[in-house]
Amino acid sequence: MRRLPSLPRWFQRLVLSRVWLSFLVLGLSFFAFGVGTLNLFLLLRANTNLLVDHGWVALMDGGAQQLFELLFNGYVSMAAYVVFKACEYRLAHWLGDPPEDDGAKPDAH
């Protein structure tokens, strides 16, 4: 039976091995995180206040579904943040680390 490659290895091989693609994915994940969390806390607070104030009626009118959608949105935003941090790490090390020694000897002058 053939095993499928794991997502982290796939992401490393496809995205993190290419600096330009890491930069592109970094920007996309930054915007996804920003859009996903824009009013998330305000909406969560309003939803929980609705559920506390109106109880079972609010649950039956879609309050529970809205709560689960907001929580799901939070987890998707968190995943976008993790992707952002992985790309940031890759790019920061690409910029800040010294180049790898390829075995060539420096010129002695």
Rosetta blueprint (number, residue, H / E / L):
1 M L
2 R L
3 R L
4 L L
5 P L
6 S L
7 L H
8 P H
9 R H
10 W H
11 F H
12 Q H
13 R H
14 L H
15 V H
16 L H
17 S L
18 R L
19 V H
20 W H
21 L H
22 S H
23 F H
24 L H
25 V H
26 L H
27 G H
28 L H
29 S H
30 F H
31 F H
32 A H
33 F H
34 G H
35 V H
36 G H
37 T L
38 L L
39 N L
40 L H
41 F H
42 L H
43 L H
44 L H
45 R H
46 A H
47 N H
48 T H
49 N H
50 L H
51 L H
52 V H
53 D H
54 H H
55 G H
56 W H
57 V H
58 A H
59 L H
60 M H
61 D H
62 G H
63 G H
64 A H
65 Q H
66 Q H
67 L H
68 F H
69 E H
70 L H
71 L H
72 F H
73 N H
74 G H
75 Y H
76 V H
77 S H
78 M H
79 A H
80 A H
81 Y H
82 V H
83 V H
84 F H
85 K H
86 A H
87 C H
88 E H
89 Y H
90 R H
91 L H
92 A H
93 H H
94 W H
95 L H
96 G H
97 D L
98 P L
99 P L
100 E L
101 D L
102 D L
103 G L
104 A L
105 K L
106 P L
107 D L
108 A L
109 H L
